[in-house]
Amino acid sequence: MTAHPPEVSLLLRALAEDDLAGVSQCLFNSLEAPSVRKFPVLELIKKVMRDGGAAGALMSGSGATVFGLFASEPAAEKSAQRVREQFGPSMWTKVTRFASAQRA
């Protein structure tokens, strides 16, 4: 995650090139830092994801969701299981895929 908003052109290029590392470097949410101060568990969830192989992890929007970007579906599934194990079975997790014109 970057400390400042990335140039949109960098994100668009990374998305167009299916560059997971590049997309991960462009992750930014100005609401995350104050939310983590109030709810440190958000950073702990992100750490579990990164430790599980996420190229990047970020709080989405104002904090209803934390997501991780993974190179493989099995790594994402395993990380989702770890989140449920560490934070309780009521923790809702969902593994999804990027939609792209190249895969359509």
HUGIGI-V337114 format. One record per residue. N is the residue number from 0. RES is the residue in three letters. SS is DSSP state (H for helix, E for strand, - for the rest). Layout:
n: (N/N)
res: (RES/RES)
ss: (SS/SS)
//
This chain:
n: (0/1/2/3/4/5/6/7/8/9/10/11/12/13/14/15/16/17/18/19/20/21/22/23/24/25/26/27/28/29/30/31/32/33/34/35/36/37/38/39/40/41/42/43/44/45/46/47/48/49/50/51/52/53/54/55/56/57/58/59/60/61/62/63/64/65/66/67/68/69/70/71/72/73/74/75/76/77/78/79/80/81/82/83/84/85/86/87/88/89/90/91/92/93/94/95/96/97/98/99/100/101/102/103)
res: (MET/THR/ALA/HIS/PRO/PRO/GLU/VAL/SER/LEU/LEU/LEU/ARG/ALA/LEU/ALA/GLU/ASP/ASP/LEU/ALA/GLY/VAL/SER/GLN/CYS/LEU/PHE/ASN/SER/LEU/GLU/ALA/PRO/SER/VAL/ARG/LYS/PHE/PRO/VAL/LEU/GLU/LEU/ILE/LYS/LYS/VAL/MET/ARG/ASP/GLY/GLY/ALA/ALA/GLY/ALA/LEU/MET/SER/GLY/SER/GLY/ALA/THR/VAL/PHE/GLY/LEU/PHE/ALA/SER/GLU/PRO/ALA/ALA/GLU/LYS/SER/ALA/GLN/ARG/VAL/ARG/GLU/GLN/PHE/GLY/PRO/SER/MET/TRP/THR/LYS/VAL/THR/ARG/PHE/ALA/SER/ALA/GLN/ARG/ALA)
ss: (-/-/-/-/-/-/-/H/H/H/H/H/H/H/H/H/-/-/-/H/H/H/H/H/H/-/-/-/-/-/-/H/H/H/H/H/H/H/-/-/H/H/H/H/H/H/H/H/H/H/H/-/-/-/-/E/E/E/E/E/-/-/-/-/E/E/E/E/E/-/-/-/H/H/H/H/H/H/H/H/H/H/H/H/H/H/H/-/-/-/-/-/-/-/-/-/-/-/-/-/-/-/-/-)
//
